[in-house]
Amino acid sequence: IRIIGEVPSESLNFLRDADFVVRQKINRHGLYNELWQAFAVLLPIRSVGVMGDQRTYAYPIVLRFITSEDGMTADWARVPYDLLELISNRIVNEVKGVNRVVYDITSKPPGTIEWE
Protein backbone atom coordinates (compact mmCIF):
# COMPACT_ATOMS: atom_id res chain seq x y z
CA ILE A 1 0.00 0.00 0.00
CA ARG A 2 1.41 3.39 -0.99
CA ILE A 3 0.46 6.75 0.49
CA ILE A 4 2.37 9.93 -0.31
CA GLY A 5 3.00 12.20 2.68
CA GLU A 6 1.53 11.77 6.14
CA VAL A 7 -0.38 8.59 6.89
CA PRO A 8 -3.57 9.56 8.70
CA SER A 9 -5.75 6.57 9.56
CA GLU A 10 -8.58 7.90 7.35
CA SER A 11 -6.25 7.94 4.30
CA LEU A 12 -5.00 4.47 5.11
CA ASN A 13 -8.58 3.20 5.17
CA PHE A 14 -9.33 4.78 1.76
CA LEU A 15 -6.25 3.15 0.27
CA ARG A 16 -6.86 -0.26 1.85
CA ASP A 17 -10.37 -0.33 0.44
CA ALA A 18 -9.23 0.77 -3.04
CA ASP A 19 -6.34 -1.72 -3.04
CA PHE A 20 -8.75 -4.51 -2.09
CA VAL A 21 -10.87 -3.75 -5.17
CA VAL A 22 -7.77 -3.65 -7.41
CA ARG A 23 -6.46 -7.01 -6.19
CA GLN A 24 -9.86 -8.67 -6.34
CA LYS A 25 -10.52 -7.58 -9.93
CA ILE A 26 -7.01 -8.45 -11.14
CA ASN A 27 -7.34 -11.93 -9.67
CA ARG A 28 -10.83 -12.46 -11.10
CA HIS A 29 -9.64 -11.44 -14.57
CA GLY A 30 -6.65 -13.81 -14.44
CA LEU A 31 -4.03 -11.05 -14.60
CA TYR A 32 -2.31 -11.55 -11.26
CA ASN A 33 0.61 -13.56 -12.68
CA GLU A 34 0.93 -11.39 -15.81
CA LEU A 35 1.70 -8.14 -13.97
CA TRP A 36 5.03 -7.22 -12.38
CA GLN A 37 3.25 -4.92 -9.95
CA ALA A 38 -0.28 -3.62 -9.55
CA PHE A 39 -1.28 -1.16 -6.87
CA ALA A 40 -3.32 1.88 -5.96
CA VAL A 41 -1.86 5.25 -4.96
CA LEU A 42 -3.74 7.78 -2.84
CA LEU A 43 -2.73 11.31 -3.76
CA PRO A 44 -2.58 13.96 -1.02
CA ILE A 45 -4.82 16.35 -2.96
CA ARG A 46 -8.55 16.75 -3.38
CA SER A 47 -10.48 16.53 -6.62
CA VAL A 48 -13.79 18.18 -7.39
CA GLY A 49 -16.55 15.94 -8.68
CA VAL A 50 -20.28 15.31 -8.70
CA MET A 51 -21.93 12.30 -7.10
CA GLY A 52 -25.68 12.16 -7.36
CA ASP A 53 -26.78 15.79 -7.27
CA GLN A 54 -24.01 16.85 -4.90
CA ARG A 55 -20.68 18.47 -5.60
CA THR A 56 -17.87 16.48 -3.97
CA TYR A 57 -14.37 17.38 -2.92
CA ALA A 58 -12.64 14.06 -2.36
CA TYR A 59 -9.43 12.14 -3.05
CA PRO A 60 -8.24 10.71 -6.37
CA ILE A 61 -6.80 7.21 -6.63
CA VAL A 62 -4.08 6.41 -9.18
CA LEU A 63 -3.92 2.87 -10.55
CA ARG A 64 -0.42 1.65 -11.45
CA PHE A 65 -0.17 -1.67 -13.33
CA ILE A 66 3.29 -2.57 -14.60
CA THR A 67 4.91 -5.22 -16.78
CA SER A 68 8.66 -5.86 -16.59
CA GLU A 69 11.29 -8.55 -16.94
CA ASP A 70 13.75 -7.32 -14.33
CA GLY A 71 12.44 -4.10 -12.79
CA MET A 72 15.21 -2.01 -14.36
CA THR A 73 12.87 -0.97 -17.13
CA ALA A 74 9.11 -1.31 -17.10
CA ASP A 75 6.07 -0.53 -19.16
CA TRP A 76 2.52 0.24 -18.18
CA ALA A 77 0.24 -2.76 -18.56
CA ARG A 78 -2.28 -2.66 -21.39
CA VAL A 79 -5.17 -4.10 -19.43
CA PRO A 80 -8.65 -4.19 -20.95
CA TYR A 81 -10.59 -0.95 -20.73
CA ASP A 82 -13.60 -2.79 -19.34
CA LEU A 83 -11.47 -3.95 -16.40
CA LEU A 84 -10.35 -0.37 -15.71
CA GLU A 85 -13.98 0.71 -15.89
CA LEU A 86 -15.04 -1.99 -13.41
CA ILE A 87 -12.27 -1.06 -10.98
CA SER A 88 -12.99 2.67 -11.30
CA ASN A 89 -16.74 2.26 -10.80
CA ARG A 90 -16.30 0.05 -7.75
CA ILE A 91 -13.75 2.33 -6.12
CA VAL A 92 -15.76 5.52 -6.72
CA ASN A 93 -19.01 3.91 -5.58
CA GLU A 94 -17.69 1.89 -2.63
CA VAL A 95 -14.71 3.75 -1.21
CA LYS A 96 -16.00 6.66 0.82
CA GLY A 97 -13.85 9.77 0.33
CA VAL A 98 -12.75 8.92 -3.23
CA ASN A 99 -14.36 10.52 -6.29
CA ARG A 100 -11.86 9.98 -9.12
CA VAL A 101 -9.70 7.13 -10.46
CA VAL A 102 -6.89 7.64 -12.98
CA TYR A 103 -4.56 5.17 -14.72
CA ASP A 104 -0.81 5.89 -14.84
CA ILE A 105 0.60 5.16 -18.32
CA THR A 106 4.17 6.29 -17.64
CA SER A 107 6.94 3.85 -18.56
CA LYS A 108 10.24 3.43 -16.69
CA PRO A 109 12.23 5.39 -17.70
CA PRO A 110 11.40 8.27 -17.57
CA GLY A 111 9.20 7.52 -14.57
CA THR A 112 9.77 5.00 -11.81
CA ILE A 113 7.56 2.08 -10.87
CA GLU A 114 6.85 3.35 -7.38
CA TRP A 115 5.29 6.66 -6.46
CA GLU A 116 7.15 8.69 -3.85
FILOLUM-67959 format. One record per residue (C-alpha): x, y, z. Coordinates in steps of 0.1 Angstrom, whole numbers, plus 5000, padded with zeros to 4 digits. Last residue first. Layout:
% residues N
<guvo><c1>X</c1><c2>Y</c2><c3>Z</c3></guvo>
...
//
This chain:
% residues 116
<guvo><c1>5072</c1><c2>5087</c2><c3>4961</c3></guvo>
<guvo><c1>5053</c1><c2>5067</c2><c3>4935</c3></guvo>
<guvo><c1>5069</c1><c2>5034</c2><c3>4926</c3></guvo>
<guvo><c1>5076</c1><c2>5021</c2><c3>4891</c3></guvo>
<guvo><c1>5098</c1><c2>5050</c2><c3>4882</c3></guvo>
<guvo><c1>5092</c1><c2>5075</c2><c3>4854</c3></guvo>
<guvo><c1>5114</c1><c2>5083</c2><c3>4824</c3></guvo>
<guvo><c1>5122</c1><c2>5054</c2><c3>4823</c3></guvo>
<guvo><c1>5102</c1><c2>5034</c2><c3>4833</c3></guvo>
<guvo><c1>5069</c1><c2>5039</c2><c3>4814</c3></guvo>
<guvo><c1>5042</c1><c2>5063</c2><c3>4824</c3></guvo>
<guvo><c1>5006</c1><c2>5052</c2><c3>4817</c3></guvo>
<guvo><c1>4992</c1><c2>5059</c2><c3>4852</c3></guvo>
<guvo><c1>4954</c1><c2>5052</c2><c3>4853</c3></guvo>
<guvo><c1>4931</c1><c2>5076</c2><c3>4870</c3></guvo>
<guvo><c1>4903</c1><c2>5071</c2><c3>4895</c3></guvo>
<guvo><c1>4881</c1><c2>5100</c2><c3>4909</c3></guvo>
<guvo><c1>4856</c1><c2>5105</c2><c3>4937</c3></guvo>
<guvo><c1>4873</c1><c2>5089</c2><c3>4968</c3></guvo>
<guvo><c1>4861</c1><c2>5098</c2><c3>5003</c3></guvo>
<guvo><c1>4840</c1><c2>5067</c2><c3>5008</c3></guvo>
<guvo><c1>4853</c1><c2>5038</c2><c3>4988</c3></guvo>
<guvo><c1>4823</c1><c2>5019</c2><c3>4974</c3></guvo>
<guvo><c1>4810</c1><c2>5039</c2><c3>4944</c3></guvo>
<guvo><c1>4842</c1><c2>5055</c2><c3>4933</c3></guvo>
<guvo><c1>4863</c1><c2>5023</c2><c3>4939</c3></guvo>
<guvo><c1>4837</c1><c2>5001</c2><c3>4923</c3></guvo>
<guvo><c1>4833</c1><c2>5023</c2><c3>4892</c3></guvo>
<guvo><c1>4870</c1><c2>5027</c2><c3>4887</c3></guvo>
<guvo><c1>4877</c1><c2>4989</c2><c3>4890</c3></guvo>
<guvo><c1>4850</c1><c2>4980</c2><c3>4866</c3></guvo>
<guvo><c1>4860</c1><c2>5007</c2><c3>4841</c3></guvo>
<guvo><c1>4897</c1><c2>4996</c2><c3>4843</c3></guvo>
<guvo><c1>4885</c1><c2>4961</c2><c3>4836</c3></guvo>
<guvo><c1>4864</c1><c2>4972</c2><c3>4807</c3></guvo>
<guvo><c1>4894</c1><c2>4991</c2><c3>4793</c3></guvo>
<guvo><c1>4914</c1><c2>4958</c2><c3>4791</c3></guvo>
<guvo><c1>4948</c1><c2>4959</c2><c3>4806</c3></guvo>
<guvo><c1>4977</c1><c2>4973</c2><c3>4786</c3></guvo>
<guvo><c1>5002</c1><c2>4972</c2><c3>4814</c3></guvo>
<guvo><c1>5025</c1><c2>5002</c2><c3>4818</c3></guvo>
<guvo><c1>5061</c1><c2>4995</c2><c3>4808</c3></guvo>
<guvo><c1>5091</c1><c2>4987</c2><c3>4829</c3></guvo>
<guvo><c1>5129</c1><c2>4990</c2><c3>4829</c3></guvo>
<guvo><c1>5152</c1><c2>4980</c2><c3>4856</c3></guvo>
<guvo><c1>5124</c1><c2>4959</c2><c3>4872</c3></guvo>
<guvo><c1>5138</c1><c2>4927</c2><c3>4857</c3></guvo>
<guvo><c1>5113</c1><c2>4914</c2><c3>4831</c3></guvo>
<guvo><c1>5087</c1><c2>4941</c2><c3>4834</c3></guvo>
<guvo><c1>5049</c1><c2>4948</c2><c3>4832</c3></guvo>
<guvo><c1>5033</c1><c2>4974</c2><c3>4854</c3></guvo>
<guvo><c1>4998</c1><c2>4983</c2><c3>4867</c3></guvo>
<guvo><c1>4996</c1><c2>5016</c2><c3>4885</c3></guvo>
<guvo><c1>4961</c1><c2>5029</c2><c3>4894</c3></guvo>
<guvo><c1>4959</c1><c2>5064</c2><c3>4908</c3></guvo>
<guvo><c1>4932</c1><c2>5072</c2><c3>4934</c3></guvo>
<guvo><c1>4918</c1><c2>5107</c2><c3>4936</c3></guvo>
<guvo><c1>4906</c1><c2>5121</c2><c3>4970</c3></guvo>
<guvo><c1>4874</c1><c2>5141</c2><c3>4976</c3></guvo>
<guvo><c1>4856</c1><c2>5174</c2><c3>4971</c3></guvo>
<guvo><c1>4821</c1><c2>5165</c2><c3>4960</c3></guvo>
<guvo><c1>4793</c1><c2>5185</c2><c3>4944</c3></guvo>
<guvo><c1>4760</c1><c2>5168</c2><c3>4951</c3></guvo>
<guvo><c1>4732</c1><c2>5158</c2><c3>4927</c3></guvo>
<guvo><c1>4743</c1><c2>5122</c2><c3>4926</c3></guvo>
<guvo><c1>4781</c1><c2>5123</c2><c3>4929</c3></guvo>
<guvo><c1>4797</c1><c2>5153</c2><c3>4913</c3></guvo>
<guvo><c1>4835</c1><c2>5159</c2><c3>4913</c3></guvo>
<guvo><c1>4862</c1><c2>5182</c2><c3>4926</c3></guvo>
<guvo><c1>4895</c1><c2>5165</c2><c3>4934</c3></guvo>
<guvo><c1>4915</c1><c2>5167</c2><c3>4966</c3></guvo>
<guvo><c1>4952</c1><c2>5163</c2><c3>4970</c3></guvo>
<guvo><c1>4974</c1><c2>5140</c2><c3>4990</c3></guvo>
<guvo><c1>4973</c1><c2>5113</c2><c3>4962</c3></guvo>
<guvo><c1>4963</c1><c2>5078</c2><c3>4972</c3></guvo>
<guvo><c1>4981</c1><c2>5053</c2><c3>4950</c3></guvo>
<guvo><c1>4967</c1><c2>5019</c2><c3>4940</c3></guvo>
<guvo><c1>4987</c1><c2>4988</c2><c3>4931</c3></guvo>
<guvo><c1>4997</c1><c2>4964</c2><c3>4904</c3></guvo>
<guvo><c1>5032</c1><c2>4951</c2><c3>4900</c3></guvo>
<guvo><c1>5050</c1><c2>4928</c2><c3>4876</c3></guvo>
<guvo><c1>5017</c1><c2>4919</c2><c3>4860</c3></guvo>
<guvo><c1>5009</c1><c2>4886</c2><c3>4842</c3></guvo>
<guvo><c1>5006</c1><c2>4864</c2><c3>4873</c3></guvo>
<guvo><c1>4977</c1><c2>4885</c2><c3>4887</c3></guvo>
<guvo><c1>4960</c1><c2>4890</c2><c3>4854</c3></guvo>
<guvo><c1>4934</c1><c2>4862</c2><c3>4856</c3></guvo>
<guvo><c1>4904</c1><c2>4886</c2><c3>4854</c3></guvo>
<guvo><c1>4892</c1><c2>4875</c2><c3>4889</c3></guvo>
<guvo><c1>4927</c1><c2>4881</c2><c3>4903</c3></guvo>
<guvo><c1>4930</c1><c2>4916</c2><c3>4889</c3></guvo>
<guvo><c1>4895</c1><c2>4924</c2><c3>4901</c3></guvo>
<guvo><c1>4901</c1><c2>4913</c2><c3>4937</c3></guvo>
<guvo><c1>4935</c1><c2>4930</c2><c3>4938</c3></guvo>
<guvo><c1>4922</c1><c2>4963</c2><c3>4926</c3></guvo>
<guvo><c1>4891</c1><c2>4963</c2><c3>4948</c3></guvo>
<guvo><c1>4913</c1><c2>4955</c2><c3>4979</c3></guvo>
<guvo><c1>4937</c1><c2>4983</c2><c3>4970</c3></guvo>
<guvo><c1>4908</c1><c2>5008</c2><c3>4970</c3></guvo>
<guvo><c1>4896</c1><c2>4997</c2><c3>5004</c3></guvo>
<guvo><c1>4931</c1><c2>4997</c2><c3>5019</c3></guvo>
<guvo><c1>4937</c1><c2>5032</c2><c3>5003</c3></guvo>
<guvo><c1>4907</c1><c2>5048</c2><c3>5018</c3></guvo>
<guvo><c1>4914</c1><c2>5032</c2><c3>5052</c3></guvo>
<guvo><c1>4950</c1><c2>5045</c2><c3>5051</c3></guvo>
<guvo><c1>4937</c1><c2>5079</c2><c3>5043</c3></guvo>
<guvo><c1>4914</c1><c2>5079</c2><c3>5074</c3></guvo>
<guvo><c1>4942</c1><c2>5066</c2><c3>5096</c3></guvo>
<guvo><c1>4964</c1><c2>5096</c2><c3>5087</c3></guvo>
<guvo><c1>4996</c1><c2>5086</c2><c3>5069</c3></guvo>
<guvo><c1>5015</c1><c2>5118</c2><c3>5061</c3></guvo>
<guvo><c1>5030</c1><c2>5122</c2><c3>5027</c3></guvo>
<guvo><c1>5024</c1><c2>5099</c2><c3>4997</c3></guvo>
<guvo><c1>5005</c1><c2>5067</c2><c3>5005</c3></guvo>
<guvo><c1>5014</c1><c2>5034</c2><c3>4990</c3></guvo>
<guvo><c1>5000</c1><c2>5000</c2><c3>5000</c3></guvo>
//
